[in-house]
Amino acid sequence: MLGIASSLKKNRAALAESPILMNQLSQLLQKLSKSMPSSDVDQSMSTHVSGYGAYPASKAAVETMAKIMAKELKGSGITVNCVAPGPVAVATELFFAGKTEETVNRLVDSCPLGRFGQPDDVRKIVGFLAGDDGEWINGQIIRANGGSVV
């Protein structure tokens, strides 16, 4: 699960009401879709699981988009950050596919906090970033994974 939390701070309708800004965002997304830096690709999973390459590639694209959009939206009052959670207790089928119970338990044991994340762990981070208290955080990738490095 990977998402972008954006905050409009003072004027939440500004993005929808600005055709110029929407056009700029559209152009930015078109540019991003044409190239993706390989240096941001999470190779740790793609090298271990057959057919898994598209997942880390899509993560890299979203993370890069967040960094670029944070700069492109300068002066608009909008902040853009990316939350990249590690394994969450209600993880997708893609995460569990082909993994034995032993493998899943080993992943849990490898986490310094000794558990998979909970949806509430991620919700709190996104809520903070989208609220007024997170207004100084911009263009960041927040890895909410309990200290796990897969």
Sequence and secondary structure as in RCSB ss.txt:
>XXXX:A:sequence
MLGIASSLKKNRAALAESPILMNQLSQLLQKLSKSMPSSDVDQSMSTHVSGYGAYPASKAAVETMAKIMAKELKG
SGITVNCVAPGPVAVATELFFAGKTEETVNRLVDSCPLGRFGQPDDVRKIVGFLAGDDGEWINGQIIRANGGSVV
>XXXX:A:secstr
  EEEEE TT TTHHHH HHHHHHHHHHHHHHHH   GGGS HHHHTTSTT THHHHHHHHHHHHHHHHHHHTTT
TT EEEEEEE  BTT  HHHHTT  HHHHHHHHHHSTTSS B HHHHHHHHHHHHSGGGTT  S EEEESTT   
